[in-house]
Amino acid sequence: MGAYVIRRLVQAVFTIFGVMLVTFLLFRVVAGDIAGAHLGPKATEQQKREWLKKYGYDRPLLINRQPDTRWYDTQFAHYVSTTATFKTRSLINNEKLSDTILERAPYSLAITVPALALGWALAMVVSTLVAYYRASLIDHVGVFLAVLGMCVPYLAFIMGGQWLMFKVAPSMAYGLANPFNIFVPVVISVVAGLGGSVRFYRTVILDETTRDYVRTAQAKGVPLPSVMFKHILKNCMLPILTNLIMAIPFLIMGSLLLELFFGIPGLGDLLLSSITNRDEPIVSGLTFLTALIYVLGTLATDITYVIFDPRVELT
């Protein structure tokens, strides 16, 4: 396993490097006049040159061919070194990214961690119930409600929940004046994601019930509830855990729309405001953080497969 982990980590480095290169080129080449965007339309060429020099945008892009200079003294090298260490600073308020993340991450986690835990537990209970009563009225109603929930746009859940809170308790509909205000976004997140999770978990459980060992156990007279809870659910954990682990980037970055509509100063709100203000260092840093967590989460998923199923070999 050690060789596999090392190989995957090397691949992860190249993957993250590619993400950083694409992000860098999008902002530095495609985005256009970044100095003019920050200084305004009335800025003179001299002011733009001074701004570019202040933030290091006057350096060569990828390779420095100027005499008496190091070849790696470039925008990209500076971008990689500051972004990968989270030392990059905002173009708006000069605040260091690491400090901003530490300040805002708790607000995002206060929503996403309870939402993920409650959503997973509730989806497991409902999907197990509808799978156990397959082809019955309970199954049909459960599947119908799950599909209905999947068809409703996420934005509709948010606006509906916020409208309801403005009617019932206006002080809880926006901002963080009361810690209980977190409750509403958590409920919306759980309800909005429940339909898709129930459909997926139900499919996984029903697929497992067709295995030979299930039929053999039932032929020997083992009750279905015993088979379901002792064997089927245990063997269903691999794809379910995969689905759960891949949600980790969402945990860190939060929910963009929830934070925007409910005035929660989390990382999702930071990303949206940084994109709007063309705060390139912050957007690049958050993109790097998301890519890093996603790659490590994928590696953790593969290792989890081996832990739960020794038949799986990492090659």
N, C-alpha and C positions, 0 to 999 in steps of 0.2 A: 504493500500500500504506500510505503514511503516514496518509492520511485514515481508512482502515479501522482501523488500529491505534489511532488517537486515539478513534474512535467506540467501539471495543470496550473501551478503557480507561475511557471514561465509563460505559458499560454495567456494567463491572466494579465501579465505585465504587458505583452504585446497588444492584447485587446484594449486595455485601458489606455495605452499609448496611442492607439488608433483613434479612440474616442476623443482624447485630448487634442490630437492633431486636427481632426475634423472640426471640433468646436472652435479651435484657434483660427482655422482658416475661414470659418463662417463669419466670425466677428472681425477679423483683421482684413480680409480680402473682399468678402461679399457684402458686409454691412456698410461699407462706404465711409463717408466723412464722419468719424466718431467725434473728432474735436468740435466740428460744427454743431453736431447734435447736442453736445453738452454746453457749449458756450453760447449757442443761439445764432440766429441768422445775421445779427449785426456784428459778429466778431470779425476782426481784421485778420489778415494772413499772418501778421506778426504775433497776434494773440494765439492763433491756432498753433503756430510753430512752438511757442513757449509752452503751451499746454501739452503738446506731443512730447516735448523734451522732458517735461516734469514727470510724466507717467511712463517714460521709456518707449514711446511709440515712434521715436525718431531713429531707432536702431534698425539695422537690416532685419529682414523678416525671418529667414531660416538659416542662412550662412553669411558670415561676415567676411567679405573680401577686401575690406579697407586695409591699407597699410598700417603697420604699427598697432594692430589690434588683434585680439584673440578671435579665432574663427567662430567660436561658439558664443561670442558676445552679441547675442541676437534677441529679438523679441520672443521667439519661441523658447529659447533656453531659459530666459527669465520667467516666462509664463509657466513652464513646467516646474521649475524650482519653487516658485511661490505658490502655485496651485496645489501641487502634490503635498506640500507641507502645511497647507491652509494658512499661510502667512500673507496671502494676497489681501489687498485692501480695497474697500469700496471707493468708486470714483465720486460718490455722492457725499458721504460723510467721513471718509478716510478710516472707517472702522475695520479692524482686522476680522477676516472671515471666521477664524477659530472662535473669537469672542462672540461673534454674532450667532454662530451655530450653538454654542453653549447657552446663550441667552434664550434662543427661540425654540430649540429642540424640545424642552420640557412641555411646551404648549402643544406641540404636535403629538408627542407621545401620550399626553393626557387624553387625547381623543382616540388615537389609533390603537393603542395597546388594549384598552377595555373593549373597543369595537371589534378587534380581531378575536380576542378571547371569547367574548359573548357570542359573536357571530359564528365562530367555529363550534362552540358547544351547542348552540341552538340548532345549527344546521345538521350536526351529527344526530341529535335527538330526533328531529323531524324526518331526516332522510332514512334513518334506521326504522322509524315507525312506518313510513310509507312503503319501504322495501319489504318489511315483514308482512304487511297486509297487501301484498302485490295483487293488482287487478281487482281490488275491492273498492268500495266507495271512498274509504280513507285515502287510498292511493290516488284515485282519480281527482279528488278534491285537492290533495296536496300538490300533485303535478300541475293542475290548473292554476293554483295560486302561485306556484313557483314560476311558471311561464309568464303569468300576468305581471309578477314583480320584475321579471327580466325585461318585459316590454315597456315598462314605465321608465322614462329618462331619469337619470340621476338628478338632473337639475330640477325636475318636477318634485321629487322627494324633498329636496332642499327648500324650494320655494313654498311647498305645501306645509312643511314643518315649521318654517319661519312665520308664515301667515297665521298658523294656528297658535303659535306662541305669542304673537303680537295681540291676538284676541284674548288669550287666557292670562298670560303673564308677560306684559310688554318689557319689563326689566330683564327678563331672561332671554329675550329674542336676539340680542346683539351685545357684543363685547364680553368682558370678563369682570363686570362689577360684582358678580356673585359667583363663587366657585361652582355652584350648581348649574351655571350656564353651560358647562361642558356636557351636561346630561343630554341635552337636545341633539347636538351634533352626533354624539355616540349612538343614540337611538336611530337617527336617520341613516348613519353609516351601516348599522346592523341590518335594518330593514331593507335598505337598497341592495345590499349584497347577498341577502339571504336566498333569494330565488335561484341565482346562478349556482351557489354552493349546494343547495338541496338537490338540484338537478344533477350536478356532477357527482356528489357523494352517493346519491341513489343509484346512478348508473354503475358506479364502481362496486357497490354492495351487491346489486343484482347480478353483475357479471361474475362475482365470486361465488354466488349461490349455485351457479351452473357447474362448478368444479366437481370432479369425480369424488373427492373426499367427502363432500357434502352429501351427495347421493348415497355413498357407502354408509356414512354415519346414520342417515335417516333409515336406510334399509335394515340397519342393526337395531333400530328402535330408539335411537337417541332423539329426544324432542328437539324440534327446530329452534326454540328459544335458547337451549343449551348450545347448539351448534352455532347459532348466530353470535352469541356473546363470548363464547370461548375460542372460536376459531375464525369465523368469517370476518368479524370486525378487526381482529388482530391482523389478518392477512390483507385487509383493505388499507392498512395504515400507510403503506408505501406511497401510492399515488396521492393520498390525502395529505401526507406530510410534505410531499413535493409541492403541492398546491399551497400549503401553509408557509413553507420556507420562502417560496418565491414572492410572498407578500411582504417580506422584510423591508425591501426598499420603500414600500408604501408606509411602513411603520415610521421610518426615519423622516421621510420627506413630507409626511402628512397628506391631507386631502386639500388640493388647491381650492376647489370650489367651496368646500365647507368653511375653510378658514377665511375665504374672501367674503362670503355672505354673512357669516356670523362674527366677523371682526376679530378673529383669533390671530394673534401675532406669532404664528408658527413659521416653520420653514417653507411651507407651501405658499403662504402669503409673501414671504421674503422673495421667493423665486418669481412670483408674478410681478411684484413691484420692481424687481431688478430687471426683468425683461422689458417692462414698460419704460423704465428710465434708462435703458441701454447701459446698465451697470455691468459691463462685460466681465470684470474679475469675479464678481459674486455669482453670476450665472455659470461661468466656467467652473468655479469651485464646487457649486452644488451639483452640476452635471458630473464632475469627477467623483464626488461622494456617492451619487446614485450608481454610477457604473461600478465603483469599487464594491459597494454592498451587494449589488446584483451578481457580480462575478464570484465573490466569496460565498454568497448564498447558493449559487449553482454548485460550487464545489462541496459545500456542506450537504447539499441534497444527495449527491453521488455517494458520499461517505455514509450518509444515513441509510441508503439502500443496502450497503454491505452490513451495517450493524443489525438491521432488522431482517435481512434475508441473506444468510451465509452463502446461498447458492450463487449470488451475484458476484462476479469477479471484476475487479478494476484492472483494465488492460490499457 
